[in-house]
Amino acid sequence: MDYPTRPKLRAVIPYGYEVSPKDPKLLIPIPSELDLLNHVYDLMDQKIIGSPFGSRWLTAVTGRSISQRGLLKKYKHERKKE
């Protein structure tokens, strides 16, 4: 899947993105993290896992922390668009 770059609007960097080394006002996607995040969303859609397990699994697999609340907020925001 192809993920777009985003402008950096806040101090907190969203999960699945990193600051561009060339332009600090631009966020570039990390495809591996975003693919795993979408996989967790699919499992949450099917009610196989919940946000507590999903957040712990993502943190363990990627080494990048995401809270249960952060995952749930991101899930509701992104899946509401679909």
Beta strands, then each sheet from edge to edge (+ up, - down):
strand 1: 6-7
strand 2: 17-19
strand 3: 26-29
sheet 1: 1+ 3- 2+
end
